[in-house]
């Protein structure tokens, strides 16, 4: 039987208050199949990344290959007014 677990936690990183949310899914053998971690606010995420060291978080280009493309949305349409 697979399970889904959610965990909300608050902590301090440096002089920042950080709130984190973990979403963990396991398969019938108890092995982790999905782990999603969200951290807020952005200033707390930045402090956490700095505390963890270089390369600890993926860049936008790692997550979405077109993230570095200027002036286009995922659908390929041009953005107006930018």
PDB file of N, CA, C and O in Angstrom:
ATOM      1  N   UNK A   1       0.843  -1.187   0.000  1.00  0.00           N
ATOM      2  CA  UNK A   1       0.000   0.000   0.000  1.00  0.00           C
ATOM      3  C   UNK A   1       0.882   1.243   0.000  1.00  0.00           C
ATOM      4  O   UNK A   1       1.801   1.358   0.811  1.00  0.00           O
ATOM      5  N   UNK A   2       0.603   2.164  -0.905  1.00  0.00           N
ATOM      6  CA  UNK A   2       1.369   3.407  -0.943  1.00  0.00           C
ATOM      7  C   UNK A   2       0.795   4.397   0.066  1.00  0.00           C
ATOM      8  O   UNK A   2      -0.383   4.334   0.419  1.00  0.00           O
ATOM      9  N   UNK A   3       1.637   5.299   0.518  1.00  0.00           N
ATOM     10  CA  UNK A   3       1.197   6.303   1.492  1.00  0.00           C
ATOM     11  C   UNK A   3       1.668   7.686   1.063  1.00  0.00           C
ATOM     12  O   UNK A   3       2.646   7.837   0.331  1.00  0.00           O
ATOM     13  N   UNK A   4       0.944   8.683   1.542  1.00  0.00           N
ATOM     14  CA  UNK A   4       1.309  10.078   1.313  1.00  0.00           C
ATOM     15  C   UNK A   4       1.382  10.763   2.669  1.00  0.00           C
ATOM     16  O   UNK A   4       0.484  10.620   3.498  1.00  0.00           O
ATOM     17  N   UNK A   5       2.453  11.503   2.885  1.00  0.00           N
ATOM     18  CA  UNK A   5       2.662  12.196   4.157  1.00  0.00           C
ATOM     19  C   UNK A   5       2.953  13.667   3.880  1.00  0.00           C
ATOM     20  O   UNK A   5       3.681  13.999   2.945  1.00  0.00           O
ATOM     21  N   UNK A   6       2.389  14.534   4.687  1.00  0.00           N
ATOM     22  CA  UNK A   6       2.679  15.966   4.615  1.00  0.00           C
ATOM     23  C   UNK A   6       3.242  16.392   5.965  1.00  0.00           C
ATOM     24  O   UNK A   6       2.791  15.935   7.015  1.00  0.00           O
ATOM     25  N   UNK A   7       4.215  17.257   5.920  1.00  0.00           N
ATOM     26  CA  UNK A   7       4.835  17.741   7.143  1.00  0.00           C
ATOM     27  C   UNK A   7       5.100  19.235   6.986  1.00  0.00           C
ATOM     28  O   UNK A   7       5.685  19.667   5.993  1.00  0.00           O
ATOM     29  N   UNK A   8       4.671  20.012   7.963  1.00  0.00           N
ATOM     30  CA  UNK A   8       4.933  21.449   7.966  1.00  0.00           C
ATOM     31  C   UNK A   8       5.834  21.744   9.151  1.00  0.00           C
ATOM     32  O   UNK A   8       5.587  21.280  10.264  1.00  0.00           O
ATOM     33  N   UNK A   9       6.869  22.510   8.904  1.00  0.00           N
ATOM     34  CA  UNK A   9       7.793  22.844   9.999  1.00  0.00           C
ATOM     35  C   UNK A   9       8.242  24.293   9.910  1.00  0.00           C
ATOM     36  O   UNK A   9       8.234  24.899   8.839  1.00  0.00           O
ATOM     37  N   UNK A  10       8.627  24.825  11.035  1.00  0.00           N
ATOM     38  CA  UNK A  10       9.170  26.183  11.103  1.00  0.00           C
ATOM     39  C   UNK A  10      10.538  26.106  11.764  1.00  0.00           C
ATOM     40  O   UNK A  10      10.759  25.329  12.694  1.00  0.00           O
ATOM     41  N   UNK A  11      11.448  26.929  11.261  1.00  0.00           N
ATOM     42  CA  UNK A  11      12.805  26.926  11.801  1.00  0.00           C
ATOM     43  C   UNK A  11      13.432  28.291  11.570  1.00  0.00           C
ATOM     44  O   UNK A  11      12.877  29.139  10.871  1.00  0.00           O
ATOM     45  N   UNK A  12      14.574  28.483  12.157  1.00  0.00           N
ATOM     46  CA  UNK A  12      15.359  29.683  11.928  1.00  0.00           C
ATOM     47  C   UNK A  12      16.629  29.309  11.190  1.00  0.00           C
ATOM     48  O   UNK A  12      17.296  28.337  11.545  1.00  0.00           O
ATOM     49  N   UNK A  13      16.963  30.074  10.168  1.00  0.00           N
ATOM     50  CA  UNK A  13      18.207  29.884   9.435  1.00  0.00           C
ATOM     51  C   UNK A  13      18.903  31.233   9.437  1.00  0.00           C
ATOM     52  O   UNK A  13      18.425  32.191   8.830  1.00  0.00           O
ATOM     53  N   UNK A  14      20.037  31.299  10.125  1.00  0.00           N
ATOM     54  CA  UNK A  14      20.682  32.596  10.298  1.00  0.00           C
ATOM     55  C   UNK A  14      19.736  33.505  11.058  1.00  0.00           C
ATOM     56  O   UNK A  14      19.268  33.153  12.141  1.00  0.00           O
ATOM     57  N   UNK A  15      19.452  34.671  10.499  1.00  0.00           N
ATOM     58  CA  UNK A  15      18.507  35.589  11.150  1.00  0.00           C
ATOM     59  C   UNK A  15      17.142  35.574  10.474  1.00  0.00           C
ATOM     60  O   UNK A  15      16.356  36.506  10.647  1.00  0.00           O
ATOM     61  N   UNK A  16      16.852  34.529   9.708  1.00  0.00           N
ATOM     62  CA  UNK A  16      15.584  34.413   8.974  1.00  0.00           C
ATOM     63  C   UNK A  16      14.691  33.342   9.578  1.00  0.00           C
ATOM     64  O   UNK A  16      15.165  32.285   9.996  1.00  0.00           O
ATOM     65  N   UNK A  17      13.395  33.627   9.620  1.00  0.00           N
ATOM     66  CA  UNK A  17      12.403  32.606   9.973  1.00  0.00           C
ATOM     67  C   UNK A  17      11.992  31.914   8.687  1.00  0.00           C
ATOM     68  O   UNK A  17      11.719  32.570   7.682  1.00  0.00           O
ATOM     69  N   UNK A  18      11.948  30.590   8.718  1.00  0.00           N
ATOM     70  CA  UNK A  18      11.651  29.804   7.525  1.00  0.00           C
ATOM     71  C   UNK A  18      10.513  28.849   7.830  1.00  0.00           C
ATOM     72  O   UNK A  18      10.469  28.239   8.899  1.00  0.00           O
ATOM     73  N   UNK A  19       9.595  28.724   6.884  1.00  0.00           N
ATOM     74  CA  UNK A  19       8.529  27.743   6.986  1.00  0.00           C
ATOM     75  C   UNK A  19       8.707  26.773   5.830  1.00  0.00           C
ATOM     76  O   UNK A  19       8.881  27.194   4.686  1.00  0.00           O
ATOM     77  N   UNK A  20       8.665  25.475   6.119  1.00  0.00           N
ATOM     78  CA  UNK A  20       8.844  24.465   5.087  1.00  0.00           C
ATOM     79  C   UNK A  20       7.684  23.491   5.070  1.00  0.00           C
ATOM     80  O   UNK A  20       7.074  23.212   6.102  1.00  0.00           O
ATOM     81  N   UNK A  21       7.386  22.975   3.886  1.00  0.00           N
ATOM     82  CA  UNK A  21       6.321  21.998   3.692  1.00  0.00           C
ATOM     83  C   UNK A  21       6.900  20.852   2.899  1.00  0.00           C
ATOM     84  O   UNK A  21       7.452  21.060   1.818  1.00  0.00           O
ATOM     85  N   UNK A  22       6.781  19.630   3.424  1.00  0.00           N
ATOM     86  CA  UNK A  22       7.286  18.436   2.746  1.00  0.00           C
ATOM     87  C   UNK A  22       6.114  17.560   2.343  1.00  0.00           C
ATOM     88  O   UNK A  22       5.193  17.338   3.129  1.00  0.00           O
ATOM     89  N   UNK A  23       6.153  17.068   1.126  1.00  0.00           N
ATOM     90  CA  UNK A  23       5.144  16.142   0.603  1.00  0.00           C
ATOM     91  C   UNK A  23       5.910  14.890   0.194  1.00  0.00           C
ATOM     92  O   UNK A  23       6.728  14.931  -0.724  1.00  0.00           O
ATOM     93  N   UNK A  24       5.646  13.782   0.872  1.00  0.00           N
ATOM     94  CA  UNK A  24       6.389  12.545   0.677  1.00  0.00           C
ATOM     95  C   UNK A  24       5.436  11.431   0.281  1.00  0.00           C
ATOM     96  O   UNK A  24       4.430  11.196   0.950  1.00  0.00           O
ATOM     97  N   UNK A  25       5.759  10.742  -0.813  1.00  0.00           N
ATOM     98  CA  UNK A  25       4.955   9.597  -1.241  1.00  0.00           C
ATOM     99  C   UNK A  25       5.848   8.359  -1.263  1.00  0.00           C
ATOM    100  O   UNK A  25       6.993   8.414  -1.713  1.00  0.00           O
ATOM    101  N   UNK A  26       5.314   7.248  -0.774  1.00  0.00           N
ATOM    102  CA  UNK A  26       6.049   5.989  -0.780  1.00  0.00           C
ATOM    103  C   UNK A  26       5.253   4.933  -1.531  1.00  0.00           C
ATOM    104  O   UNK A  26       4.031   5.024  -1.649  1.00  0.00           O
ATOM    105  N   UNK A  27       5.967   3.926  -2.038  1.00  0.00           N
ATOM    106  CA  UNK A  27       5.283   2.831  -2.731  1.00  0.00           C
ATOM    107  C   UNK A  27       4.911   1.739  -1.731  1.00  0.00           C
ATOM    108  O   UNK A  27       5.082   1.907  -0.524  1.00  0.00           O
ATOM    109  N   UNK A  28       4.406   0.633  -2.237  1.00  0.00           N
ATOM    110  CA  UNK A  28       3.940  -0.454  -1.361  1.00  0.00           C
ATOM    111  C   UNK A  28       5.068  -1.107  -0.575  1.00  0.00           C
ATOM    112  O   UNK A  28       4.814  -1.785   0.420  1.00  0.00           O
ATOM    113  N   UNK A  29       6.326  -0.910  -1.012  1.00  0.00           N
ATOM    114  CA  UNK A  29       7.474  -1.445  -0.276  1.00  0.00           C
ATOM    115  C   UNK A  29       8.025  -0.445   0.741  1.00  0.00           C
ATOM    116  O   UNK A  29       8.993  -0.734   1.445  1.00  0.00           O
ATOM    117  N   UNK A  30       7.403   0.726   0.811  1.00  0.00           N
ATOM    118  CA  UNK A  30       7.869   1.751   1.738  1.00  0.00           C
ATOM    119  C   UNK A  30       9.002   2.603   1.192  1.00  0.00           C
ATOM    120  O   UNK A  30       9.579   3.405   1.925  1.00  0.00           O
ATOM    121  N   UNK A  31       9.329   2.440  -0.090  1.00  0.00           N
ATOM    122  CA  UNK A  31      10.391   3.230  -0.701  1.00  0.00           C
ATOM    123  C   UNK A  31       9.834   4.562  -1.192  1.00  0.00           C
ATOM    124  O   UNK A  31       8.713   4.627  -1.698  1.00  0.00           O
ATOM    125  N   UNK A  32      10.609   5.606  -1.040  1.00  0.00           N
ATOM    126  CA  UNK A  32      10.177   6.945  -1.451  1.00  0.00           C
ATOM    127  C   UNK A  32      10.089   7.017  -2.970  1.00  0.00           C
ATOM    128  O   UNK A  32      11.050   6.696  -3.670  1.00  0.00           O
ATOM    129  N   UNK A  33       8.937   7.438  -3.473  1.00  0.00           N
ATOM    130  CA  UNK A  33       8.750   7.619  -4.916  1.00  0.00           C
ATOM    131  C   UNK A  33       8.731   9.088  -5.299  1.00  0.00           C
ATOM    132  O   UNK A  33       9.133   9.442  -6.407  1.00  0.00           O
ATOM    133  N   UNK A  34       8.273   9.943  -4.405  1.00  0.00           N
ATOM    134  CA  UNK A  34       8.193  11.380  -4.678  1.00  0.00           C
ATOM    135  C   UNK A  34       8.478  12.158  -3.404  1.00  0.00           C
ATOM    136  O   UNK A  34       7.969  11.828  -2.333  1.00  0.00           O
ATOM    137  N   UNK A  35       9.298  13.194  -3.533  1.00  0.00           N
ATOM    138  CA  UNK A  35       9.557  14.103  -2.424  1.00  0.00           C
ATOM    139  C   UNK A  35       9.519  15.516  -2.969  1.00  0.00           C
ATOM    140  O   UNK A  35      10.306  15.879  -3.843  1.00  0.00           O
ATOM    141  N   UNK A  36       8.591  16.318  -2.441  1.00  0.00           N
ATOM    142  CA  UNK A  36       8.474  17.722  -2.832  1.00  0.00           C
ATOM    143  C   UNK A  36       8.687  18.546  -1.577  1.00  0.00           C
ATOM    144  O   UNK A  36       8.028  18.320  -0.562  1.00  0.00           O
ATOM    145  N   UNK A  37       9.601  19.498  -1.642  1.00  0.00           N
ATOM    146  CA  UNK A  37       9.893  20.366  -0.500  1.00  0.00           C
ATOM    147  C   UNK A  37       9.675  21.805  -0.935  1.00  0.00           C
ATOM    148  O   UNK A  37      10.241  22.256  -1.931  1.00  0.00           O
ATOM    149  N   UNK A  38       8.856  22.520  -0.185  1.00  0.00           N
ATOM    150  CA  UNK A  38       8.632  23.941  -0.453  1.00  0.00           C
ATOM    151  C   UNK A  38       9.090  24.729   0.768  1.00  0.00           C
ATOM    152  O   UNK A  38       8.873  24.319   1.909  1.00  0.00           O
ATOM    153  N   UNK A  39       9.724  25.864   0.507  1.00  0.00           N
ATOM    154  CA  UNK A  39      10.224  26.719   1.582  1.00  0.00           C
ATOM    155  C   UNK A  39       9.772  28.137   1.296  1.00  0.00           C
ATOM    156  O   UNK A  39       9.825  28.607   0.160  1.00  0.00           O
ATOM    157  N   UNK A  40       9.327  28.811   2.345  1.00  0.00           N
ATOM    158  CA  UNK A  40       8.935  30.207   2.211  1.00  0.00           C
ATOM    159  C   UNK A  40       9.376  30.977   3.433  1.00  0.00           C
ATOM    160  O   UNK A  40       9.562  30.347   4.474  1.00  0.00           O
ATOM    161  N   UNK A  41       9.553  32.241   3.401  1.00  0.00           N
ATOM    162  CA  UNK A  41       9.528  33.122   2.240  1.00  0.00           C
ATOM    163  C   UNK A  41      10.806  32.964   1.420  1.00  0.00           C
ATOM    164  O   UNK A  41      11.711  32.224   1.806  1.00  0.00           O
ATOM    165  N   UNK A  42      10.874  33.659   0.293  1.00  0.00           N
ATOM    166  CA  UNK A  42      12.030  33.563  -0.586  1.00  0.00           C
ATOM    167  C   UNK A  42      13.319  33.906   0.154  1.00  0.00           C
ATOM    168  O   UNK A  42      14.346  33.262  -0.062  1.00  0.00           O
ATOM    169  N   UNK A  43      13.275  34.902   1.015  1.00  0.00           N
ATOM    170  CA  UNK A  43      14.488  35.276   1.766  1.00  0.00           C
ATOM    171  C   UNK A  43      14.943  34.118   2.651  1.00  0.00           C
ATOM    172  O   UNK A  43      16.142  33.940   2.864  1.00  0.00           O
ATOM    173  N   UNK A  44      14.002  33.332   3.166  1.00  0.00           N
ATOM    174  CA  UNK A  44      14.350  32.151   3.959  1.00  0.00           C
ATOM    175  C   UNK A  44      14.943  31.052   3.099  1.00  0.00           C
ATOM    176  O   UNK A  44      15.879  30.372   3.517  1.00  0.00           O
ATOM    177  N   UNK A  45      14.401  30.871   1.891  1.00  0.00           N
ATOM    178  CA  UNK A  45      14.940  29.880   0.962  1.00  0.00           C
ATOM    179  C   UNK A  45      16.369  30.234   0.586  1.00  0.00           C
ATOM    180  O   UNK A  45      17.236  29.361   0.532  1.00  0.00           O
ATOM    181  N   UNK A  46      16.616  31.506   0.327  1.00  0.00           N
ATOM    182  CA  UNK A  46      17.964  31.953  -0.026  1.00  0.00           C
ATOM    183  C   UNK A  46      18.917  31.705   1.138  1.00  0.00           C
ATOM    184  O   UNK A  46      20.029  31.218   0.932  1.00  0.00           O
ATOM    185  N   UNK A  47      18.495  32.033   2.357  1.00  0.00           N
ATOM    186  CA  UNK A  47      19.333  31.788   3.536  1.00  0.00           C
ATOM    187  C   UNK A  47      19.615  30.299   3.704  1.00  0.00           C
ATOM    188  O   UNK A  47      20.734  29.917   4.046  1.00  0.00           O
ATOM    189  N   UNK A  48      18.609  29.453   3.467  1.00  0.00           N
ATOM    190  CA  UNK A  48      18.779  28.005   3.569  1.00  0.00           C
ATOM    191  C   UNK A  48      19.768  27.504   2.523  1.00  0.00           C
ATOM    192  O   UNK A  48      20.653  26.708   2.838  1.00  0.00           O
ATOM    193  N   UNK A  49      19.627  27.963   1.288  1.00  0.00           N
ATOM    194  CA  UNK A  49      20.545  27.556   0.218  1.00  0.00           C
ATOM    195  C   UNK A  49      21.978  27.976   0.527  1.00  0.00           C
ATOM    196  O   UNK A  49      22.916  27.216   0.286  1.00  0.00           O
ATOM    197  N   UNK A  50      22.148  29.185   1.059  1.00  0.00           N
ATOM    198  CA  UNK A  50      23.488  29.658   1.418  1.00  0.00           C
ATOM    199  C   UNK A  50      24.080  28.811   2.537  1.00  0.00           C
ATOM    200  O   UNK A  50      25.274  28.512   2.528  1.00  0.00           O
ATOM    201  N   UNK A  51      23.242  28.421   3.508  1.00  0.00           N
ATOM    202  CA  UNK A  51      23.718  27.599   4.620  1.00  0.00           C
ATOM    203  C   UNK A  51      24.091  26.189   4.155  1.00  0.00           C
ATOM    204  O   UNK A  51      25.002  25.572   4.707  1.00  0.00           O
ATOM    205  N   UNK A  52      23.382  25.678   3.133  1.00  0.00           N
ATOM    206  CA  UNK A  52      23.648  24.332   2.632  1.00  0.00           C
ATOM    207  C   UNK A  52      24.866  24.294   1.718  1.00  0.00           C
ATOM    208  O   UNK A  52      25.466  23.233   1.548  1.00  0.00           O
ATOM    209  N   UNK A  53      25.242  25.409   1.132  1.00  0.00           N
ATOM    210  CA  UNK A  53      26.430  25.458   0.288  1.00  0.00           C
ATOM    211  C   UNK A  53      26.105  25.496  -1.194  1.00  0.00           C
ATOM    212  O   UNK A  53      24.961  25.290  -1.599  1.00  0.00           O
ATOM    213  N   UNK A  54      27.131  25.764  -2.001  1.00  0.00           N
ATOM    214  CA  UNK A  54      26.942  25.878  -3.446  1.00  0.00           C
ATOM    215  C   UNK A  54      26.420  24.584  -4.072  1.00  0.00           C
ATOM    216  O   UNK A  54      26.813  23.483  -3.688  1.00  0.00           O
ATOM    217  N   UNK A  55      25.534  24.748  -5.036  1.00  0.00           N
ATOM    218  CA  UNK A  55      25.015  23.588  -5.752  1.00  0.00           C
ATOM    219  C   UNK A  55      23.969  22.796  -5.001  1.00  0.00           C
ATOM    220  O   UNK A  55      23.580  21.715  -5.445  1.00  0.00           O
ATOM    221  N   UNK A  56      23.503  23.305  -3.875  1.00  0.00           N
ATOM    222  CA  UNK A  56      22.544  22.549  -3.062  1.00  0.00           C
ATOM    223  C   UNK A  56      21.124  22.609  -3.614  1.00  0.00           C
ATOM    224  O   UNK A  56      20.318  21.721  -3.337  1.00  0.00           O
ATOM    225  N   UNK A  57      20.810  23.638  -4.387  1.00  0.00           N
ATOM    226  CA  UNK A  57      19.487  23.768  -4.988  1.00  0.00           C
ATOM    227  C   UNK A  57      19.620  23.870  -6.496  1.00  0.00           C
ATOM    228  O   UNK A  57      20.576  24.464  -6.995  1.00  0.00           O
ATOM    229  N   UNK A  58      18.664  23.294  -7.236  1.00  0.00           N
ATOM    230  CA  UNK A  58      18.732  23.399  -8.701  1.00  0.00           C
ATOM    231  C   UNK A  58      18.435  24.817  -9.161  1.00  0.00           C
ATOM    232  O   UNK A  58      17.735  25.567  -8.481  1.00  0.00           O
ATOM    233  N   UNK A  59      18.964  25.172 -10.304  1.00  0.00           N
ATOM    234  CA  UNK A  59      18.643  26.463 -10.898  1.00  0.00           C
ATOM    235  C   UNK A  59      17.376  26.312 -11.720  1.00  0.00           C
ATOM    236  O   UNK A  59      16.921  25.193 -11.952  1.00  0.00           O
ATOM    237  N   UNK A  60      16.809  27.405 -12.158  1.00  0.00           N
ATOM    238  CA  UNK A  60      15.600  27.351 -12.981  1.00  0.00           C
ATOM    239  C   UNK A  60      15.866  26.564 -14.262  1.00  0.00           C
ATOM    240  O   UNK A  60      14.992  25.836 -14.734  1.00  0.00           O
ATOM    241  N   UNK A  61      17.054  26.704 -14.821  1.00  0.00           N
ATOM    242  CA  UNK A  61      17.392  25.968 -16.046  1.00  0.00           C
ATOM    243  C   UNK A  61      17.450  24.464 -15.798  1.00  0.00           C
ATOM    244  O   UNK A  61      17.155  23.682 -16.701  1.00  0.00           O
ATOM    245  N   UNK A  62      17.826  24.043 -14.585  1.00  0.00           N
ATOM    246  CA  UNK A  62      17.841  22.617 -14.260  1.00  0.00           C
ATOM    247  C   UNK A  62      16.426  22.061 -14.214  1.00  0.00           C
ATOM    248  O   UNK A  62      16.188  20.923 -14.617  1.00  0.00           O
ATOM    249  N   UNK A  63      15.490  22.862 -13.724  1.00  0.00           N
ATOM    250  CA  UNK A  63      14.116  22.421 -13.552  1.00  0.00           C
ATOM    251  C   UNK A  63      13.352  22.462 -14.868  1.00  0.00           C
ATOM    252  O   UNK A  63      12.618  21.528 -15.191  1.00  0.00           O
ATOM    253  N   UNK A  64      13.519  23.532 -15.621  1.00  0.00           N
ATOM    254  CA  UNK A  64      12.804  23.697 -16.884  1.00  0.00           C
ATOM    255  C   UNK A  64      13.802  24.154 -17.936  1.00  0.00           C
ATOM    256  O   UNK A  64      14.346  25.253 -17.827  1.00  0.00           O
ATOM    257  N   UNK A  65      14.056  23.332 -18.958  1.00  0.00           N
ATOM    258  CA  UNK A  65      15.103  23.651 -19.919  1.00  0.00           C
ATOM    259  C   UNK A  65      14.919  24.963 -20.668  1.00  0.00           C
ATOM    260  O   UNK A  65      15.897  25.511 -21.177  1.00  0.00           O
ATOM    261  N   UNK A  66      13.701  25.484 -20.752  1.00  0.00           N
ATOM    262  CA  UNK A  66      13.473  26.748 -21.455  1.00  0.00           C
ATOM    263  C   UNK A  66      13.466  27.941 -20.511  1.00  0.00           C
ATOM    264  O   UNK A  66      13.144  29.052 -20.933  1.00  0.00           O
ATOM    265  N   UNK A  67      13.813  27.741 -19.247  1.00  0.00           N
ATOM    266  CA  UNK A  67      13.735  28.825 -18.270  1.00  0.00           C
ATOM    267  C   UNK A  67      14.644  29.991 -18.634  1.00  0.00           C
ATOM    268  O   UNK A  67      14.338  31.137 -18.304  1.00  0.00           O
ATOM    269  N   UNK A  68      15.743  29.721 -19.301  1.00  0.00           N
ATOM    270  CA  UNK A  68      16.666  30.782 -19.664  1.00  0.00           C
ATOM    271  C   UNK A  68      16.279  31.538 -20.912  1.00  0.00           C
ATOM    272  O   UNK A  68      16.936  32.520 -21.259  1.00  0.00           O
ATOM    273  N   UNK A  69      15.224  31.110 -21.606  1.00  0.00           N
ATOM    274  CA  UNK A  69      14.801  31.762 -22.846  1.00  0.00           C
ATOM    275  C   UNK A  69      14.039  33.032 -22.496  1.00  0.00           C
ATOM    276  O   UNK A  69      13.036  32.978 -21.785  1.00  0.00           O
ATOM    277  N   UNK A  70      14.502  34.161 -22.985  1.00  0.00           N
ATOM    278  CA  UNK A  70      13.877  35.445 -22.694  1.00  0.00           C
ATOM    279  C   UNK A  70      12.695  35.699 -23.617  1.00  0.00           C
ATOM    280  O   UNK A  70      12.759  35.377 -24.803  1.00  0.00           O
ATOM    281  N   UNK A  71      11.622  36.270 -23.095  1.00  0.00           N
ATOM    282  CA  UNK A  71      10.526  36.770 -23.900  1.00  0.00           C
ATOM    283  C   UNK A  71       9.531  35.741 -24.398  1.00  0.00           C
ATOM    284  O   UNK A  71       8.659  36.090 -25.193  1.00  0.00           O
ATOM    285  N   UNK A  72       9.616  34.505 -23.975  1.00  0.00           N
ATOM    286  CA  UNK A  72       8.652  33.503 -24.411  1.00  0.00           C
ATOM    287  C   UNK A  72       8.076  32.779 -23.208  1.00  0.00           C
ATOM    288  O   UNK A  72       8.751  32.587 -22.196  1.00  0.00           O
ATOM    289  N   UNK A  73       6.826  32.382 -23.332  1.00  0.00           N
ATOM    290  CA  UNK A  73       6.197  31.560 -22.304  1.00  0.00           C
ATOM    291  C   UNK A  73       6.371  30.103 -22.699  1.00  0.00           C
ATOM    292  O   UNK A  73       6.874  29.813 -23.785  1.00  0.00           O
ATOM    293  N   UNK A  74       5.967  29.194 -21.845  1.00  0.00           N
ATOM    294  CA  UNK A  74       6.093  27.769 -22.138  1.00  0.00           C
ATOM    295  C   UNK A  74       5.343  27.376 -23.404  1.00  0.00           C
ATOM    296  O   UNK A  74       5.747  26.450 -24.108  1.00  0.00           O
ATOM    297  N   UNK A  75       4.263  28.072 -23.691  1.00  0.00           N
ATOM    298  CA  UNK A  75       3.478  27.740 -24.879  1.00  0.00           C
ATOM    299  C   UNK A  75       4.176  28.196 -26.162  1.00  0.00           C
ATOM    300  O   UNK A  75       3.761  27.823 -27.260  1.00  0.00           O
ATOM    301  N   UNK A  76       5.235  28.999 -26.028  1.00  0.00           N
ATOM    302  CA  UNK A  76       5.951  29.492 -27.199  1.00  0.00           C
ATOM    303  C   UNK A  76       5.454  30.839 -27.680  1.00  0.00           C
ATOM    304  O   UNK A  76       6.044  31.419 -28.591  1.00  0.00           O
ATOM    305  N   UNK A  77       4.374  31.356 -27.087  1.00  0.00           N
ATOM    306  CA  UNK A  77       3.856  32.671 -27.488  1.00  0.00           C
ATOM    307  C   UNK A  77       4.714  33.758 -26.888  1.00  0.00           C
ATOM    308  O   UNK A  77       5.279  33.592 -25.807  1.00  0.00           O
ATOM    309  N   UNK A  78       4.809  34.860 -27.585  1.00  0.00           N
ATOM    310  CA  UNK A  78       5.545  36.014 -27.077  1.00  0.00           C
ATOM    311  C   UNK A  78       4.757  36.703 -25.978  1.00  0.00           C
ATOM    312  O   UNK A  78       3.530  36.790 -26.042  1.00  0.00           O
ATOM    313  N   UNK A  79       5.467  37.192 -24.969  1.00  0.00           N
ATOM    314  CA  UNK A  79       4.824  37.986 -23.914  1.00  0.00           C
ATOM    315  C   UNK A  79       4.661  39.406 -24.411  1.00  0.00           C
ATOM    316  O   UNK A  79       5.508  39.923 -25.140  1.00  0.00           O
ATOM    317  N   UNK A  80       3.568  40.030 -24.014  1.00  0.00           N
ATOM    318  CA  UNK A  80       3.329  41.416 -24.394  1.00  0.00           C
ATOM    319  C   UNK A  80       3.717  42.338 -23.256  1.00  0.00           C
ATOM    320  O   UNK A  80       3.583  41.988 -22.083  1.00  0.00           O
ATOM    321  N   UNK A  81       4.206  43.534 -23.615  1.00  0.00           N
ATOM    322  CA  UNK A  81       4.447  44.570 -22.633  1.00  0.00           C
ATOM    323  C   UNK A  81       5.707  44.389 -21.803  1.00  0.00           C
ATOM    324  O   UNK A  81       5.842  45.010 -20.749  1.00  0.00           O
ATOM    325  N   UNK A  82       6.624  43.556 -22.253  1.00  0.00           N
ATOM    326  CA  UNK A  82       7.866  43.367 -21.489  1.00  0.00           C
ATOM    327  C   UNK A  82       9.050  43.684 -22.331  1.00  0.00           C
ATOM    328  O   UNK A  82      10.184  43.584 -21.864  1.00  0.00           O
TER     329      UNK A  82
END
